[in-house]
């Protein structure tokens, strides 16, 4: 019982970080109908950036987030303008898979050359601290990560629902033709949206480096998880990404702590399969456009 | 596709057959050629999956050649090590050794890196009557071949590297021995079996298993596993680990505030540089692992090896690659056989090494007929931020500390 509850605590806290990564992924899909296979690589790149800032200048990874998000925002912008925009609109969904995978490989290559393939982890002074609550351990890093992810998600929510830019994004998601007729510049929205997706990857990456050891190849595991979360929640739905992340990370933590770690990775794929059989659009996805 | 593979295999087989005749003379021609350089051939993974470790092996071979040449060579012959790259490929490694033996007519062969490559490579050496000194690649399948010309240059087969921990625990008086044990094992041929060997010894001695799980290599988060272990409060935790997972185990336990009386990790914890770096120096206190070579080892030639390594490649004793030490030891064996017999041909090496025990930087080595070493690793423990050998007493530089100090020292 103790192990089960401890497992749930760990799972819920970890879910925040995944929710953050997945929200960027789902946002990009919502706006552009592009499945961004480079999202995992962008998370790892951000993890390296904050690792470097921490080891060279001693900047705490949680404090360097504003810097890394801005840097990654511009990287996302550049990727959209250079690699995705030239694709013809009607082929974009299919070809973008190849293009974003190429971007992922490119980033992986750059990271391997820059930081070698040695496993890195960002070891802050509080990296191994935890609070004891009723005999259960709440790890500090995970708690910070969780709260930070909530804050970032709230920020994203406000941006989408309370600003002009957010309205333009939602309009583009719902009906790109009408949005364009009403003066929304679709290409600008796409670029900014992709940048925003990359920026959430940056915030998540800083936290990711605190939680797990990583190297340039870590993005493969990450992207398969992210895709599962996004599909489970429903492509294009940010709320769905949050729920998907919660289901994925708590179910695997519970299974790993009570049953066996060998089954834990499999559990969420079983859940995913069941959900897709019963509700092919995912938990919160809609078959029509305009889920955000 | 099948056709091309088949054709390639055919070419390979016919290639072998046509070269077999010359091979025998190549192996025999190594005696009585004083003055000519002694050429030792080895295929090493300089690129591909094993390149990091492969380069360590290359440095070890080269370093030994330099040191022996500085002393005037072996039996008056300068030593040249001819190294070719196999790109971590088990087919390339076969081609490489066939070329080394038949085309380059090398006098002796040393092994490549990893069990995957050592198996096919040792078969080629066997076919041509070459002794095969392999500093890496000690998986069980290697010894199952029962080749006779094969010597694994480490103190024990890799899967038995943790046995020294079991021997130490069982050497303790009954009152001090742990009563319960938990095992967390990485699903890898060189991780889980090490812990399993310890478990069978512990269970035979009445130490109760309260937890045992194997986790797949893609397990990113070990916290739930360690939480389940912490809930059982075992006296000893045995980790069948590689590197990242070893760090993750320790970090999770620190966060869960559970410190067992004894903790052993098969790998990761024996990395003098990486381990304190990854888990925090204060958290290393009391953790045990096993090693064949370690900084400050008093084994034969270890000081000279360490000094030469630092002089040539820089760094400190803590950054010396243990793969290099193992490769260096292969060279020491050749030197020792020459000193003892006054000869340096393959048949002499094979028959001589099968008797007695041989001092190297890894300690004294001895082999069974299948090439499996019959010794044991050294038990090392973190004390005061340093990795020290603590058992058996013949190599110990400090007494083992138990129970393990709490996290944070």
Interface residues (C-beta under 8 A of the other chain):
Chain A: X2 X3 X6 X7 X10 X11 X14 X117 X119 X121 X123 X127 X128 X129 X130 X132 X137 X139 X211 X212 X213 X221 X252 X253 X254 X256 X257 X258 X260 X261 X262 X264 X265
Chain B: X52 X187 X213 X214 X215 X216 X218 X219 X220 X221 X222 X223 X224 X225 X227 X228 X230 X231 X243 X244 X247 X248 X251 X254 X255 X256 X257 X277 X278 X279 X280 X283 X407
